[in-house]
Amino acid sequence: RLGRSRKAHPSRFRWRIRRDSEALQAMERQPSYQEPQAVGFGGMMKNRLDTMTMTQFIVESTSGDQQLALLMNAVQHACKVCANAIKKAGTCDLYGLADVQNATGDDVKKLDIIANTIWVDCLKNSGVCCLLVSEEEEQPIIIEDADKRGPFCVAFDPLDGSSNVDCNVSVGSIFSVYRRKSPEDKKATVEDILRPGLECIAAGYSMFGAATELVITYGKGVFRFALDTSIGEFLYVEHMKIPQDGGKKIYSCNEGNLHSWDQPIKDFVKDCKNSGYAARYVGSMVSDVHRTLLYGGVFVYPADKKSKKGKLRVLYEGYPMAMITEQAGGMASTGMFLGKIGRILEVVPEHIHDRCPIIMGGERDVSKVLKLYA
């Protein structure tokens, strides 16, 4: 009845006590916060605490060159900001075209403009650059203020593969670094950067995909880092080397242009099809080269009847990727270009947006291509 309390039977109290006691014993058997390995937390924390960060690597690898350390720190900062912008592109209405074209005639996406602004601002604010070349800028950017410039010339593609960004395919940024030759008390000139890739002092790329990664070289090995967004740091992953045996049998090229390639390239692609090679092509140079470095195979973007020099730009696509590929134990060739077969790093650019054909990957497959020119 309402207002009448029910007396709890003594056995009910005994049951509750027994239940609570059993629960307490079960909790005592579970690993405590001090035993995180049982749930995988310890391994994750150990990796974060023990692994070298990009910042630590920069300080140690630049051998006391404070200006180079500042430059590479600006590069990693630009990559982090770009990664954040790309991650939010869908929710912030950043997909689609910006209704303009860049210096090389490509349609410009909204994210192209944002990424370019990020890279230009980060490099300018580093205080150690004297000249910048961007795919999105028709003319080189020369730092006028003597108090805000330094010894480095940087060429970069702020958002490689941006035609894929609206469908959420991996894209990236690519850069190469030169040390100026002109007197530092004067403004830099374009001749400071129109030099063979053999004179690059550093190169790298970032890739924005399932994870954000940054790969760099100073000409002594290739080093891979992955961004841990929860702590805002790039963490060391590995020293990258192309598989010595050539790795997986993969060829990567845009076969839609096959009809306009020269005969040796056609013959190579045909041979790949007949010998069990797999075709893999993303359409973003960063993604295709990154896969080639890790798995093996070859990436091919040759000249054709329409583009006599190919489509990829020398300063901020050809040189940095060639330098990384060679440092990882691979080969990077132009194929037959300007009457001879040579290394991409030996090409001398005629202007800042000059182009060259590209054949890069493991020695096994690049050598196969070059033998067909004999």
N, C-alpha and C positions, 0 to 999 in steps of 0.2 A: 504494500500500500504506500501512497504518497506520504512522505514525512517520516516513514518508519525505516530505521537503519537495519541493514542485515549484518548479522555477526559472521565474521569470517571463521570458517572451520580451521582448527589448528593444523590439519593436514595440508591446507592450502599454503600456510606460511612455510611449512617444512619443504614443500615443493618449490616455492620461490627461492628459498635459501639454497637448496640443492642446485637449481638452475643457475643462479648467480655465481655459485662457487665453481660450477663446471665452465661457465663462460670466462671467469677470471683465470682459471687454469689454462684454457685454450689461448687466451691473450698472452699469457706468460710464455707459452710455447712458440708464439709468433716472433719473428725477428724484430728487434727494436729499431729505432732510428739510427742507433749506433752500428747496426748490422745491415747496411743498405745493399750489400752485394747480393743478398738473397732475392731482391726484386729488380736487380739490374741498375739501380741508381748509383751504386758505388763505382761501377765501371765508367758510367757517363761522367761522374764528377772527377774521377781520377784522370780521364782523358782531358777534360777541360783545364784541370790544374797542372798537369804534367806536360802537356803538349806545348811546343813553342808557338807563340803568336806571331802574326805577320810583323807586328811592331818590333818584337824582339829580334826577329830574323833580319829586318832592315838595319837595325842598329849594329848587329854583329857582322852582317855581310858587306856593309859599305866601308868597312875598315877605317873608321874615323873620318870619312868624307861626310861632313855634316850637311853639306848642300845636297848631295845625292840622297841622303837619308830623308831630308825634307821633301825632296821631289817624290820619292817612292811613297812616303806617307800621304802626300797629296793625291797620288794615284789611287791608293787603297781607299781613301776617303771618297773620291769621285765614284768608285765602284759601289761602295755602300749606299750612297745617295741614289745612284741610278737604279740599283736593285730595289730600293724602297719605292721609287716612282713607278717602276714596271709592275711591281706587286699590286699597286693600287690603281693601275691603269683602268681596269674595268669599272671600278666603283667611282672613279673620279672623272669619267668621260674623257679619257686620254687616248682612246683608240681612234683610228681613222687618219685621213690625210689633212695636212695643214694648208692645202691649195697653193703650194709653192714647189719649186724644184731647187735642188742643190747645185753646187758648182760643177758636178759631173753629169747633170741632166736627169738625175733620178727624182722620182716623186718623193716628197718629204712628208713623213708622218709627224703627228704632234709630238710623239715621244722622241723623234729625231731632234727636234728643236730643244726639248727639255734636256735631253742627254748632252747635247752640244753645249748648252748654257752651263750645265753642271761641270763638265770637264774644263771649259775655258775658265770659269770662275775659280775652280780649285787650283788649277795650275798657275793662274795669275797670282792668286793669293799666297802661293807657296813662297814667292819672292826669289825663286832661283831659276826662273825661265826667262829667256830673252826672245824666243820666237816660237810660235805655235802654228801648226798646220792641221786643219780639220777637214774632213770630207765635206762638212756642211758649209765651209767658208771658201769663197772663191779666191780670196787673197790671203797670204800669210798674215798672222797677227803678230806684230812687232811691238814688244814692250818698250815704251818710250821713256818711262821714268827710271832714271839710273839707280834710284834707291829701292826700286821694286823689281829689279831684274837680276839674273844670275847667268851662269855659264851654259845652261842647257837649252837645246832645241828639241821640241817634242812634236811628233806627228801622230795623229790618232783618228780612228774611226769611232765616234762616240757610241754608235749603236749599229753594229754589223748585223745584217739579216733582218732589218726592221720591217721588210715586207711581210715577214711571218708573224710579227708581234700581235696582230689582231686576232690570230687563231691560236695564240698561247703556245707557240713553238719557241724553242730555246733561241735566244739572241745573245749578243755579247758586245764587248768593247775591245779594241785592239790598239796598241801603242808601240812606238819605237822612240829611242832617245839618242841624241847626238850631243857631244860636247862642242861648243862653238870654236871656230878657228880664228875669227876676226878679233881685233882688240876689244877687251871687255869694257874699256872706257868709252866705247862708241856703240851706237845702235847695231843690232845684228842685221845681217843681210840674208837674202834667200839662198845665197851661195853657202851659207853655214849649214844648210840642211840638204842641198842638192848634191849629195855624195853617195858613194856606193854603200850598200848595206854592211859591207865588211867593217865599216867605221862606226857602226852602232855600238854603243856601250851598254845598252839595256833594251829589253823588249818584253812584251807580255800581252796577255789578254785576260779578260774576265768573261765568264759565261753565266747567264741568268737563265736557269732552268729549274729542274726539281730542287736543285740547290744552287747557291751562288758560289762560284769558284774563281780563284785568281791564280794564274800561272805566270811565272816570271823567270827571266834569265838575265845574268850579268855577263854571259859568255863563258861561264864555268858551271854547266849543268842547268837543269830545268827543275823548278820547285813548284809544287802544287799546294794550294791552300783552299780551305772551305770556310765559308762564313757561318759562324754560330750566331744566329740573330738574337738569341736570348741574352748574350753578353756583348754583342756588337763587335766581335773580333774575328778576323780570319785566323784559323788554326791550321798548322802544318799537317799535310796529309802524306806526301811522299816525294821522293826524288824520282822524277819521271824519266823512263827510258822506253823507247820503242822495242818491242820484243825482238831479240837478236835473230831469231829464225824467220822474221818477217811477220809473225803473228797470224791472225786469221786472214783468210783469203777474201778480202773485201775490196771492191773498187767503188769509188764515189765520184760521180760526174753527172752533169745534166745532159742526159742522152737525147733530150729534145733538140739539141744542136748538132747531133751526130752527123747529119748530112753535110754540114759546112766545115767539118774538121779536116785536117790533112790526113793522108792515108795511113801513116804510122799509128796515129791515135785511133782511127777506125779499126785497124788491124788488132791493136791491143785490146780494145773493148770486145771485139769478136772472140779473141782468144780467151778472155776472162769468162765469157758466156759458155764457151765450150769446155772449160777446164774446172768447172765447179765453183767459181767465185760467186759470192753474194753481192748484189747491188744495194748500196745504202747511200741515199742522198737526202739531206735535210734542206739544203738551200740556204743555210747560214754557215759561212766559212768557219766561224768559231766552233760550231757544233761538229761539223764534218772533220775538221783538223783535230779537234779534241778527241774524238772517237778514234781517229787514225793513230794518234800518239799512244793511246791506251791499249787498243786492240790489235793494231797493225793494219796492213793494207796500203792503199794509195788513194790520194785525193788529186783529181785532175780538173783544171779549168784552163783549157788551151785557147789559143787564138783561133779565130774562124774567119770566114769570108767577109762577115760584116764587121767584126772587131779585129783588125789586123794585129793589134797588140794584146788581145785578150780584154777582159772586163775588170779584172782586179787591179787595184791601185798599188803602185810599188812602195811608196813611203810608209803607208799605214795599214797595208794588208800583206803585200808580198814580203818585204823585209822582215817585219817582226815574226811572221809565221815561219819563214825560212830559217831565221836565226834559232828559233825555238826547236824546229824540227831537226836541224843539224846538231844542236847541242844535246838533243835527246837520242842521238845516234842514227838519225835518218838522213835522207838526201832531199834536196830541194832544187829542182832544175827548171829552166824555162822551156826545155825541149829545143826544137829548132826555132831560133828567134834572131832576127836581124842577120841571117846568114850563118849562124853558128850555134852550137849547143853549149850552154854555160850554166853556171850557178845563178840563182836568183840574186844572191848577195853581191854578185859582180856587176849587175846591171847599173848603169849610170842614168839617173832620171833627168829628163830634159826640162820638166816643169813639175810643180808640186803635186799635180794630180795625174802624173804619167802612169801608164799601165804596163803590165807584162803578163805573159802566159805563165801558168803555174802547174807543176807536176811535183808533188811532195808526198813523202811517206817513208816506208821502210826500203832499205837498199834492194831487197829481193825484187820488189815490184817496180820501183823507179828505174832500175837497171834494165828491166825487161822492155820498158817503153823506149828508153834511149837506144837500145840495141836495134830497134826497128828503124831508126834513122840512118843506120850505117849503110 
